[in-house]
Structure formats: C-alpha cells, structure tokens
Amino acid sequence: MNQALKFLILIVLWAGLTVPAMAQDNTRGAERGEIRDTEFIIRKDRVLTLPNQPRINERPPTLPAVNSQASFTYSVKDFFLDMTPVDLDTQPFVKNFPKPAYETYHSFAKLGYGNYQSPLAEIQINNLNSEDRSYGVKLKHQGFYQGPVDGPNSAEDHTEVKANGSLFRDDMEIFGDLGYERDTYNFYGYSENIVAVGSPFELGQLLHSAYGRLGIRKIEQLDVFNYQATVNLRLFNDNYLAREHEASVTALVGFRANDELDGGIETNLHFTSPSDATYTAINRNYFKLHPYARYQTKGLRIKIGANVIHENDIVPNKNRDFHVFPVANASFHPVPAFGVYASYAGDVIRRTYHDFVRENPFLGPSDQLRNTIQNYEVDLGVSGNILEELNYKAGVKYGNFSNMHFFGNSAGDSTRFQLIYDDISRVLSYHVSANWNYEGVYRVDGEINYYQYTLTDLNSPWHRPEWEIKVHNTLLPDPKWMIQLNAHLLGGISAINLATDTSTTLKPIVDLHAKVDYRITPRFSVFTMGNNLLNQSYQRFWNYPVRGIQGIGGVTVKF
C-alpha cells in the first residue's frame, strides 16, 4: 500500500509540472507571431421573429363568439313566510360638537383726563349672550372745568345715564329705553365790565332732560307684512323758566309684494306743552301721515307718496293748519359707476325748544316756537359706485321754506341768543359727497356744501354758514391700532347783536381733531384724543370763543 501510494503521488507531481510548462511554450509561440488557420462561418438564412403585440391606442381584437347548443331550464319557487315586519325604533345619532371657546367681552370701562381740567369717565354694562333678551346700562360723565374765558366762568360738563333692553318672542321684539341727561353751560359771552363790577348776573345754564320709550317691532323685515310702533315721553327744563313736556306715538305698517314692489304708511303724533318767560299754557300738537310705495328693479328705483300733516302753531298770516305735500324720488343707474337721481318733497319740519337748545346751548327766552314749513325742495344730481370701493354723489338743491329759524344775540341780554324767523326763505345749495373704503384698512368720508339764501325779512342768514366741509379719516394699520383724523370747516357765518344793532362776519372755522387707540391686550387698551389741534380761537356763536388745543388721554378696560 505504501508503494502504491508513493507511485500515485509521483504521477500527480509530474502532471502538475508538465501542464504549466506546455502552457508557457504555447504563450511563447504566440508572442513570436505564429498564425494558425481559423475558419469562420457566416449564415444569412437565419431570421429573427417576434410575436405580435397590440399597441396602446389600439383596441384588442374581438374574440370569436362561442356558440352553444345546450339549453338551460330554471325553476323558480315562491316561498311565503308568515312573519310580521320588524319595527325598528331608529333615532339619528347626535354628537355633541363643542363650540370653540371665544373670549368675548360684554362690558367696558373708560377713564381719561386732559387739560382744561377735563376728566372723562364712562362705563357700559351689557348682559351675557342670551337668545330671548338683551339689556344694558350706560353711565358717562365728561367735564371741562376750565374754559377759554376767565377759567371756571366758561366751564361746562355733561352727564348721561341710560338703560335699554329688548325682549324677543318668536318674530316679535319688545324694546325700550329710559334715560337722563344733564348738561351745564355758562353764559360767558359777556363784557368784562359787567362781571367785574359785581352786577347781578346769572352765569350758569343747567339743562335737564329725562326720557323714556317703549316699542314693539317685527324682527323679520322682509316678510310680506312688517310693523313697528313706539310710545315716547320726554320731560325737559332748565334752571330758569323754560319747560317742555312731550308725549308722542310713532307707528309704521309696511307691505312687501315681492322683491321689486313694497310700500307702507308711517304715522307720527306729538303732544307738546312748552312754557317760558314770555309764554305759557301752550299746546303744540303735530300729526303726520306718510303713505308711500316703492318700486325697484335693476338700476331703477322709484318712490311716490305724500306727507299729510296737521299742526296748530299760531303764526301771523297763517293760512291753514292742514297741509298735503307730494313726495317723489327716482334714480336710474344703467351701470353701477354712474347714474342720475331726482327728488321732490314738501314737509313740515317739526321744531321744539329741546331741538333749538341742542343746536345752540346759549339760547335764552324766545317769543315763540315755530315749525319750519318746507313748501317744496328739489334735488337733482348724479351718483355712482366705482369698483365697489368709491361711492360719490353730487347735486344741486333748491327749496322754498316758511318760518326758517336763525339766531341773534338777544336784545335784552347779549350773552344769550334768541330765535329769529324769516317769512319766506329760498335756499340754493350745491353738495358733493364721497367715501372710499380701501380693503378695510383705510376709509375716508368727505362732504362739501355751499349755500345761497334769498330772504324776505332778514338781511342775512344769521349764524348759518355759507359753506361747510367735513372730512373723516379712519386708518387700521393692524388689529391693534385705530387712528382717526377728522376736520370740520365752516365759513361765511354772519352774526347780529340785536342789543347794539351791529353785525359782523365771523372768522372761518378750521377744527381738526384726532383720536388714536392702541390695544395692548384683548382686555386692556390706551387712547388719546385731541380737539382743535390748530389751536384756533374761533367763534361758532358771536362772543363765545372756543377752547384752544385740547388733549385727553386714558385707558379702556373690557370685561
């Protein structure tokens, strides 16, 4: 075995050494450039074929129909089961989705102070959200305890207390107001010598006004019928001899045929009992009925009606107490950007002592109170809306009025004013107004009026302006800021002093006022406001210069 194994190992070693040597010899022969005979065979008869594939935009071929000779028979059996239907008591599933919790504030308080010893305090409290009722209370006081003439001698202050509420029932709302207003002024349009020598002189004017209102109205105003009615009561007096008590009823019944045609009847009934130093035991009654009908379609609006009025003022040369005036308005806008309008109306404009003293707080005793009879007034002009941002209106008015009122320094006491009436007054006025709202960030409202008076008994329209300009700007740069800048300009005001029989033309009035509010937190904000920013010592009423530049700053808290 050992010999055979040795012999086998020798054969393997010999074979391993011989094969590399032969491969080396072949390599060397190739390196010397030896060329061997080689045969290549090229065949041209071989063809490659691929199976047919349908294209994407081609329909696959229709397979041949399969013809079947077999017949099939089906048997259908009816099964009747004597079973009562199952009565399922189903109810819709209601999931209580919680409403997002928004932090709302129903009340606020405001405190401020400025120069001229001018405190400001206001609070308004309203009820929480309720579906069937709403009510609130307001208290406000603002004082100016120093004025432009002799400090406290030209002071004034204003106090207001008001409560309001509404009760909702189905489609009806019952609402009401109850309030009290107290306003204090001083007659500081005096000559310095009168006060200096200590002559008897009543300086203060104190106005009290208490009022109440109770009403009912339909909530859905777009129904076929709608209505509203109120009962009002007002008690007014000053610290002299002026008194005026008034009770009134107003009502409205409306009818809506469709989106194009509607109409209604408005009614006003007033009973007023004024008294003053020169008159007493007077009952001024006023009744007005205003039926109307309106038609509107695309671009066209028309209103026709009448003012039927009975009033019992005793006026010299008065022909009648009963008046009937036509009323007509029409406008046509072929495109929103441009249109024309026209109106014609007659009316009796009701005037009370309370109205007069609100217009001129330095009013003293007057001989008589009169309503203004608007015999007619015509208004023609153009209006339109551009790009849903800019609204404009421009026109001319012409009216004929009886018993138009004016003011003059009283013949008995020039520190007070008295009413002056003109028998027939013709007024021609030109008016232009526009407002622009830019993406809710900036809004501006402007108005220009120019008046021309033709009077019968007076030489000039005393204490009425010849021209008037109003501009109101509101800027909201971000949710925290609100900036307001307003201007009020009046000019051409002529004044008369009946005590001295002298007249003058007051300087033009340029009053700029601004207000800035900044919200620090949702509850807390600060504000500042300024009046008469140009520090003008102008006079709206003769001998009564106004306060100079005035600023008030303060805080507002919501709760």
TASUL-V743879 format. One record per residue. N is the residue number from 1. OMEGA is omega in whole degrees, 0 to 359 (* if undefined). D_CENTER is the distance of its C-alpha to the mean C-alpha in Angstrom with 2 decimals. Layout:
n=N omega=OMEGA d_center=D_CENTER
n=N omega=OMEGA d_center=D_CENTER
This chain:
n=1 omega=180 d_center=124.18
n=2 omega=180 d_center=123.91
n=3 omega=180 d_center=125.73
n=4 omega=179 d_center=123.56
n=5 omega=178 d_center=120.39
n=6 omega=183 d_center=121.56
n=7 omega=180 d_center=122.44
n=8 omega=179 d_center=118.98
n=9 omega=180 d_center=117.26
n=10 omega=180 d_center=119.40
n=11 omega=181 d_center=118.41
n=12 omega=179 d_center=114.72
n=13 omega=180 d_center=115.07
n=14 omega=180 d_center=117.00
n=15 omega=180 d_center=114.42
n=16 omega=180 d_center=111.61
n=17 omega=184 d_center=113.40
n=18 omega=184 d_center=114.53
n=19 omega=177 d_center=111.12
n=20 omega=180 d_center=109.43
n=21 omega=179 d_center=112.47
n=22 omega=179 d_center=112.40
n=23 omega=179 d_center=108.66
n=24 omega=179 d_center=109.39
n=25 omega=180 d_center=112.14
n=26 omega=179 d_center=109.87
n=27 omega=181 d_center=107.24
n=28 omega=178 d_center=109.72
n=29 omega=179 d_center=111.02
n=30 omega=180 d_center=107.53
n=31 omega=180 d_center=107.06
n=32 omega=173 d_center=110.31
n=33 omega=180 d_center=108.80
n=34 omega=181 d_center=110.53
n=35 omega=179 d_center=109.18
n=36 omega=179 d_center=109.63
n=37 omega=181 d_center=109.69
n=38 omega=182 d_center=106.43
n=39 omega=177 d_center=105.63
n=40 omega=181 d_center=102.11
n=41 omega=179 d_center=101.52
n=42 omega=181 d_center=98.64
n=43 omega=180 d_center=97.92
n=44 omega=184 d_center=96.03
n=45 omega=181 d_center=96.21
n=46 omega=182 d_center=93.55
n=47 omega=176 d_center=90.18
n=48 omega=179 d_center=86.95
n=49 omega=179 d_center=85.02
n=50 omega=179 d_center=81.53
n=51 omega=178 d_center=80.17
n=52 omega=177 d_center=77.67
n=53 omega=180 d_center=73.99
n=54 omega=176 d_center=71.20
n=55 omega=183 d_center=68.52
n=56 omega=183 d_center=64.91
n=57 omega=178 d_center=63.91
n=58 omega=178 d_center=66.90
n=59 omega=177 d_center=67.13
n=60 omega=182 d_center=69.91
n=61 omega=180 d_center=72.96
n=62 omega=180 d_center=73.23
n=63 omega=179 d_center=75.75
n=64 omega=180 d_center=78.48
n=65 omega=180 d_center=78.03
n=66 omega=178 d_center=80.11
n=67 omega=181 d_center=82.30
n=68 omega=179 d_center=83.20
n=69 omega=184 d_center=86.04
n=70 omega=177 d_center=85.29
n=71 omega=183 d_center=83.89
n=72 omega=180 d_center=81.65
n=73 omega=181 d_center=81.57
n=74 omega=176 d_center=78.86
n=75 omega=182 d_center=79.26
n=76 omega=180 d_center=76.20
n=77 omega=177 d_center=76.72
n=78 omega=178 d_center=74.37
n=79 omega=179 d_center=73.85
n=80 omega=181 d_center=72.74
n=81 omega=179 d_center=71.68
n=82 omega=183 d_center=71.42
n=83 omega=176 d_center=68.28
n=84 omega=179 d_center=65.29
n=85 omega=180 d_center=61.82
n=86 omega=179 d_center=60.03
n=87 omega=182 d_center=57.11
n=88 omega=176 d_center=54.46
n=89 omega=184 d_center=51.78
n=90 omega=176 d_center=48.92
n=91 omega=179 d_center=45.49
n=92 omega=179 d_center=42.57
n=93 omega=181 d_center=42.24
n=94 omega=178 d_center=39.07
n=95 omega=181 d_center=38.21
n=96 omega=178 d_center=36.05
n=97 omega=181 d_center=33.56
n=98 omega=177 d_center=32.05
n=99 omega=178 d_center=28.28
n=100 omega=184 d_center=27.18
n=101 omega=175 d_center=26.86
n=102 omega=179 d_center=23.46
n=103 omega=182 d_center=23.45
n=104 omega=181 d_center=20.67
n=105 omega=184 d_center=20.29
n=106 omega=182 d_center=19.50
n=107 omega=176 d_center=20.31
n=108 omega=176 d_center=20.42
n=109 omega=183 d_center=22.56
n=110 omega=178 d_center=22.25
n=111 omega=179 d_center=25.30
n=112 omega=180 d_center=25.86
n=113 omega=180 d_center=28.42
n=114 omega=179 d_center=28.99
n=115 omega=191 d_center=31.53
n=116 omega=181 d_center=32.49
n=117 omega=187 d_center=32.94
n=118 omega=174 d_center=29.27
n=119 omega=178 d_center=28.58
n=120 omega=178 d_center=25.15
n=121 omega=181 d_center=24.99
n=122 omega=175 d_center=22.22
n=123 omega=176 d_center=22.27
n=124 omega=181 d_center=20.12
n=125 omega=179 d_center=21.92
n=126 omega=181 d_center=20.62
n=127 omega=175 d_center=22.83
n=128 omega=182 d_center=23.31
n=129 omega=179 d_center=22.08
n=130 omega=182 d_center=23.71
n=131 omega=187 d_center=23.80
n=132 omega=180 d_center=24.98
n=133 omega=177 d_center=23.59
n=134 omega=180 d_center=20.92
n=135 omega=182 d_center=21.57
n=136 omega=180 d_center=20.93
n=137 omega=179 d_center=22.29
n=138 omega=174 d_center=20.99
n=139 omega=182 d_center=23.43
n=140 omega=175 d_center=22.80
n=141 omega=175 d_center=25.32
n=142 omega=182 d_center=25.25
n=143 omega=172 d_center=28.43
n=144 omega=190 d_center=29.93
n=145 omega=169 d_center=33.62
n=146 omega=182 d_center=34.89
n=147 omega=184 d_center=34.06
n=148 omega=183 d_center=35.12
n=149 omega=175 d_center=38.20
n=150 omega=172 d_center=40.86
n=151 omega=184 d_center=38.76
n=152 omega=179 d_center=38.17
n=153 omega=179 d_center=38.91
n=154 omega=180 d_center=35.45
n=155 omega=174 d_center=33.58
n=156 omega=175 d_center=30.61
n=157 omega=186 d_center=28.70
n=158 omega=180 d_center=25.95
n=159 omega=180 d_center=25.92
n=160 omega=174 d_center=23.61
n=161 omega=185 d_center=24.40
n=162 omega=174 d_center=22.31
n=163 omega=180 d_center=22.77
n=164 omega=180 d_center=20.81
n=165 omega=178 d_center=21.63
n=166 omega=177 d_center=21.41
n=167 omega=185 d_center=24.25
n=168 omega=178 d_center=23.91
n=169 omega=181 d_center=26.97
n=170 omega=180 d_center=27.19
n=171 omega=183 d_center=24.79
n=172 omega=176 d_center=24.47
n=173 omega=173 d_center=22.39
n=174 omega=187 d_center=24.01
n=175 omega=179 d_center=21.82
n=176 omega=178 d_center=22.63
n=177 omega=175 d_center=22.01
n=178 omega=186 d_center=24.70
n=179 omega=178 d_center=24.39
n=180 omega=178 d_center=26.33
n=181 omega=179 d_center=25.58
n=182 omega=182 d_center=28.29
n=183 omega=181 d_center=28.16
n=184 omega=176 d_center=31.17
n=185 omega=174 d_center=32.03
n=186 omega=176 d_center=35.33
n=187 omega=184 d_center=36.96
n=188 omega=177 d_center=37.85
n=189 omega=186 d_center=38.31
n=190 omega=169 d_center=42.05
n=191 omega=186 d_center=45.19
n=192 omega=183 d_center=46.46
n=193 omega=183 d_center=49.91
n=194 omega=181 d_center=48.82
n=195 omega=184 d_center=47.53
n=196 omega=183 d_center=50.29
n=197 omega=176 d_center=53.12
n=198 omega=178 d_center=51.64
n=199 omega=178 d_center=51.34
n=200 omega=185 d_center=49.66
n=201 omega=177 d_center=46.00
n=202 omega=187 d_center=43.07
n=203 omega=190 d_center=40.45
n=204 omega=173 d_center=37.74
n=205 omega=183 d_center=35.12
n=206 omega=183 d_center=33.68
n=207 omega=177 d_center=31.02
n=208 omega=177 d_center=30.62
n=209 omega=176 d_center=28.12
n=210 omega=185 d_center=28.20
n=211 omega=177 d_center=26.20
n=212 omega=181 d_center=25.87
n=213 omega=176 d_center=24.19
n=214 omega=185 d_center=25.20
n=215 omega=178 d_center=23.81
n=216 omega=179 d_center=23.98
n=217 omega=179 d_center=21.91
n=218 omega=183 d_center=22.19
n=219 omega=182 d_center=19.94
n=220 omega=184 d_center=20.37
n=221 omega=182 d_center=19.12
n=222 omega=176 d_center=20.66
n=223 omega=180 d_center=24.16
n=224 omega=177 d_center=26.85
n=225 omega=172 d_center=26.54
n=226 omega=186 d_center=23.71
n=227 omega=173 d_center=23.94
n=228 omega=179 d_center=22.52
n=229 omega=179 d_center=24.58
n=230 omega=172 d_center=24.36
n=231 omega=187 d_center=27.07
n=232 omega=177 d_center=26.28
n=233 omega=178 d_center=28.58
n=234 omega=177 d_center=28.33
n=235 omega=184 d_center=31.17
n=236 omega=173 d_center=31.11
n=237 omega=173 d_center=33.89
n=238 omega=183 d_center=34.82
n=239 omega=173 d_center=37.93
n=240 omega=185 d_center=39.86
n=241 omega=183 d_center=40.43
n=242 omega=176 d_center=37.05
n=243 omega=176 d_center=36.07
n=244 omega=178 d_center=33.65
n=245 omega=185 d_center=33.27
n=246 omega=171 d_center=31.10
n=247 omega=184 d_center=30.81
n=248 omega=176 d_center=28.66
n=249 omega=175 d_center=27.93
n=250 omega=182 d_center=25.13
n=251 omega=177 d_center=25.30
n=252 omega=173 d_center=23.89
n=253 omega=183 d_center=25.82
n=254 omega=178 d_center=24.54
n=255 omega=180 d_center=26.53
n=256 omega=180 d_center=25.51
n=257 omega=178 d_center=28.52
n=258 omega=182 d_center=27.01
n=259 omega=184 d_center=24.12
n=260 omega=188 d_center=25.25
n=261 omega=174 d_center=26.34
n=262 omega=181 d_center=24.94
n=263 omega=181 d_center=25.49
n=264 omega=178 d_center=25.69
n=265 omega=176 d_center=26.84
n=266 omega=183 d_center=24.95
n=267 omega=175 d_center=27.15
n=268 omega=178 d_center=27.01
n=269 omega=184 d_center=30.02
n=270 omega=173 d_center=30.36
n=271 omega=185 d_center=33.44
n=272 omega=180 d_center=33.49
n=273 omega=179 d_center=36.45
n=274 omega=174 d_center=36.33
n=275 omega=180 d_center=39.22
n=276 omega=184 d_center=40.06
n=277 omega=185 d_center=43.17
n=278 omega=178 d_center=43.91
n=279 omega=179 d_center=43.05
n=280 omega=178 d_center=43.07
n=281 omega=178 d_center=43.31
n=282 omega=174 d_center=40.79
n=283 omega=178 d_center=38.84
n=284 omega=181 d_center=35.98
n=285 omega=183 d_center=35.01
n=286 omega=178 d_center=32.33
n=287 omega=181 d_center=31.87
n=288 omega=176 d_center=29.56
n=289 omega=184 d_center=29.61
n=290 omega=172 d_center=27.24
n=291 omega=182 d_center=28.29
n=292 omega=174 d_center=26.56
n=293 omega=182 d_center=26.72
n=294 omega=176 d_center=24.45
n=295 omega=179 d_center=25.56
n=296 omega=174 d_center=23.65
n=297 omega=186 d_center=25.07
n=298 omega=177 d_center=24.61
n=299 omega=184 d_center=23.64
n=300 omega=176 d_center=24.71
n=301 omega=181 d_center=23.03
n=302 omega=175 d_center=25.11
n=303 omega=176 d_center=24.71
n=304 omega=181 d_center=27.73
n=305 omega=181 d_center=28.36
n=306 omega=172 d_center=29.82
n=307 omega=179 d_center=29.34
n=308 omega=192 d_center=32.36
n=309 omega=171 d_center=32.61
n=310 omega=178 d_center=35.31
n=311 omega=190 d_center=35.31
n=312 omega=176 d_center=38.38
n=313 omega=177 d_center=37.92
n=314 omega=184 d_center=41.35
n=315 omega=177 d_center=41.17
n=316 omega=178 d_center=44.23
n=317 omega=179 d_center=45.05
n=318 omega=184 d_center=42.60
n=319 omega=187 d_center=43.59
n=320 omega=174 d_center=41.75
n=321 omega=184 d_center=39.31
n=322 omega=183 d_center=38.20
n=323 omega=173 d_center=35.84
n=324 omega=182 d_center=34.78
n=325 omega=174 d_center=32.35
n=326 omega=177 d_center=31.31
n=327 omega=179 d_center=27.74
n=328 omega=175 d_center=27.14
n=329 omega=178 d_center=24.30
n=330 omega=175 d_center=24.82
n=331 omega=181 d_center=23.29
n=332 omega=179 d_center=24.91
n=333 omega=177 d_center=23.66
n=334 omega=173 d_center=26.63
n=335 omega=181 d_center=24.65
n=336 omega=186 d_center=20.90
n=337 omega=184 d_center=21.65
n=338 omega=176 d_center=23.29
n=339 omega=179 d_center=23.58
n=340 omega=178 d_center=24.73
n=341 omega=178 d_center=23.67
n=342 omega=179 d_center=25.55
n=343 omega=176 d_center=25.22
n=344 omega=183 d_center=27.73
n=345 omega=169 d_center=27.25
n=346 omega=186 d_center=29.32
n=347 omega=169 d_center=28.34
n=348 omega=183 d_center=29.36
n=349 omega=186 d_center=26.70
n=350 omega=180 d_center=27.43
n=351 omega=176 d_center=28.10
n=352 omega=177 d_center=29.21
n=353 omega=178 d_center=30.63
n=354 omega=177 d_center=27.64
n=355 omega=182 d_center=25.43
n=356 omega=184 d_center=27.96
n=357 omega=173 d_center=28.34
n=358 omega=178 d_center=24.62
n=359 omega=179 d_center=24.79
n=360 omega=184 d_center=28.07
n=361 omega=181 d_center=29.03
n=362 omega=181 d_center=32.57
n=363 omega=176 d_center=33.41
n=364 omega=180 d_center=36.89
n=365 omega=177 d_center=38.86
n=366 omega=184 d_center=38.53
n=367 omega=187 d_center=40.97
n=368 omega=173 d_center=38.66
n=369 omega=183 d_center=35.14
n=370 omega=169 d_center=34.24
n=371 omega=176 d_center=31.53
n=372 omega=180 d_center=30.62
n=373 omega=176 d_center=31.83
n=374 omega=181 d_center=29.98
n=375 omega=171 d_center=32.94
n=376 omega=173 d_center=30.94
n=377 omega=181 d_center=28.25
n=378 omega=180 d_center=28.09
n=379 omega=179 d_center=25.27
n=380 omega=179 d_center=26.10
n=381 omega=180 d_center=24.40
n=382 omega=178 d_center=23.09
n=383 omega=179 d_center=19.76
n=384 omega=179 d_center=18.87
n=385 omega=183 d_center=17.08
n=386 omega=175 d_center=19.01
n=387 omega=179 d_center=19.08
n=388 omega=180 d_center=15.57
n=389 omega=187 d_center=14.43
n=390 omega=174 d_center=15.24
n=391 omega=180 d_center=14.38
n=392 omega=177 d_center=16.78
n=393 omega=179 d_center=18.28
n=394 omega=182 d_center=21.57
n=395 omega=180 d_center=23.84
n=396 omega=179 d_center=26.29
n=397 omega=172 d_center=26.49
n=398 omega=183 d_center=29.67
n=399 omega=177 d_center=30.08
n=400 omega=187 d_center=32.93
n=401 omega=172 d_center=32.43
n=402 omega=178 d_center=34.88
n=403 omega=173 d_center=34.80
n=404 omega=186 d_center=32.05
n=405 omega=176 d_center=31.97
n=406 omega=182 d_center=32.57
n=407 omega=173 d_center=33.60
n=408 omega=176 d_center=36.91
n=409 omega=191 d_center=38.69
n=410 omega=178 d_center=40.78
n=411 omega=180 d_center=44.44
n=412 omega=182 d_center=45.54
n=413 omega=187 d_center=43.53
n=414 omega=176 d_center=41.79
n=415 omega=178 d_center=39.65
n=416 omega=179 d_center=37.76
n=417 omega=177 d_center=36.13
n=418 omega=180 d_center=36.89
n=419 omega=176 d_center=35.33
n=420 omega=182 d_center=36.87
n=421 omega=174 d_center=36.51
n=422 omega=185 d_center=37.36
n=423 omega=179 d_center=39.02
n=424 omega=181 d_center=37.63
n=425 omega=175 d_center=34.93
n=426 omega=187 d_center=34.00
n=427 omega=174 d_center=30.87
n=428 omega=183 d_center=30.27
n=429 omega=175 d_center=27.02
n=430 omega=185 d_center=25.69
n=431 omega=177 d_center=22.02
n=432 omega=178 d_center=20.28
n=433 omega=180 d_center=16.60
n=434 omega=172 d_center=15.04
n=435 omega=184 d_center=12.24
n=436 omega=180 d_center=13.15
n=437 omega=183 d_center=11.58
n=438 omega=172 d_center=14.66
n=439 omega=178 d_center=14.78
n=440 omega=181 d_center=11.90
n=441 omega=183 d_center=14.30
n=442 omega=177 d_center=13.74
n=443 omega=178 d_center=11.26
n=444 omega=176 d_center=12.70
n=445 omega=180 d_center=12.00
n=446 omega=181 d_center=15.29
n=447 omega=178 d_center=16.98
n=448 omega=178 d_center=20.73
n=449 omega=176 d_center=22.64
n=450 omega=188 d_center=26.42
n=451 omega=172 d_center=28.32
n=452 omega=184 d_center=31.95
n=453 omega=170 d_center=33.50
n=454 omega=189 d_center=36.77
n=455 omega=181 d_center=37.96
n=456 omega=187 d_center=40.97
n=457 omega=185 d_center=41.93
n=458 omega=179 d_center=40.27
n=459 omega=184 d_center=41.03
n=460 omega=177 d_center=37.51
n=461 omega=189 d_center=33.95
n=462 omega=176 d_center=34.36
n=463 omega=168 d_center=31.43
n=464 omega=184 d_center=29.05
n=465 omega=174 d_center=27.93
n=466 omega=177 d_center=29.33
n=467 omega=183 d_center=26.50
n=468 omega=179 d_center=23.06
n=469 omega=177 d_center=20.93
n=470 omega=177 d_center=17.47
n=471 omega=179 d_center=16.19
n=472 omega=179 d_center=13.34
n=473 omega=176 d_center=13.76
n=474 omega=182 d_center=12.23
n=475 omega=177 d_center=14.69
n=476 omega=183 d_center=14.90
n=477 omega=173 d_center=18.58
n=478 omega=185 d_center=19.01
n=479 omega=183 d_center=17.63
n=480 omega=187 d_center=19.46
n=481 omega=167 d_center=18.27
n=482 omega=184 d_center=15.26
n=483 omega=178 d_center=16.35
n=484 omega=178 d_center=14.88
n=485 omega=186 d_center=17.15
n=486 omega=179 d_center=16.68
n=487 omega=177 d_center=19.34
n=488 omega=184 d_center=20.22
n=489 omega=177 d_center=23.46
n=490 omega=179 d_center=25.54
n=491 omega=179 d_center=29.06
n=492 omega=181 d_center=31.95
n=493 omega=177 d_center=31.78
n=494 omega=184 d_center=35.18
n=495 omega=180 d_center=36.41
n=496 omega=174 d_center=39.49
n=497 omega=184 d_center=41.57
n=498 omega=179 d_center=43.39
n=499 omega=181 d_center=45.76
n=500 omega=182 d_center=47.21
n=501 omega=177 d_center=46.30
n=502 omega=180 d_center=44.85
n=503 omega=181 d_center=41.75
n=504 omega=173 d_center=39.96
n=505 omega=183 d_center=37.01
n=506 omega=179 d_center=34.69
n=507 omega=178 d_center=33.86
n=508 omega=181 d_center=30.59
n=509 omega=174 d_center=27.73
n=510 omega=184 d_center=26.11
n=511 omega=176 d_center=23.78
n=512 omega=176 d_center=22.25
n=513 omega=185 d_center=20.36
n=514 omega=177 d_center=19.12
n=515 omega=180 d_center=17.96
n=516 omega=175 d_center=18.84
n=517 omega=177 d_center=18.29
n=518 omega=181 d_center=20.69
n=519 omega=179 d_center=20.97
n=520 omega=175 d_center=24.69
n=521 omega=177 d_center=24.65
n=522 omega=180 d_center=22.14
n=523 omega=194 d_center=23.11
n=524 omega=178 d_center=23.90
n=525 omega=178 d_center=22.11
n=526 omega=181 d_center=23.00
n=527 omega=172 d_center=21.22
n=528 omega=178 d_center=22.45
n=529 omega=182 d_center=21.18
n=530 omega=179 d_center=23.16
n=531 omega=181 d_center=23.30
n=532 omega=186 d_center=25.57
n=533 omega=177 d_center=26.29
n=534 omega=176 d_center=28.85
n=535 omega=180 d_center=30.76
n=536 omega=176 d_center=31.09
n=537 omega=183 d_center=33.04
n=538 omega=180 d_center=31.50
n=539 omega=172 d_center=31.70
n=540 omega=174 d_center=29.09
n=541 omega=190 d_center=31.81
n=542 omega=180 d_center=35.44
n=543 omega=180 d_center=37.31
n=544 omega=176 d_center=34.21
n=545 omega=183 d_center=33.45
n=546 omega=177 d_center=30.38
n=547 omega=177 d_center=30.48
n=548 omega=181 d_center=30.99
n=549 omega=185 d_center=29.17
n=550 omega=179 d_center=27.72
n=551 omega=178 d_center=26.49
n=552 omega=176 d_center=25.39
n=553 omega=181 d_center=25.45
n=554 omega=184 d_center=25.10
n=555 omega=176 d_center=24.23
n=556 omega=180 d_center=21.76
n=557 omega=176 d_center=23.19
n=558 omega=179 d_center=21.56
n=559 omega=* d_center=23.83
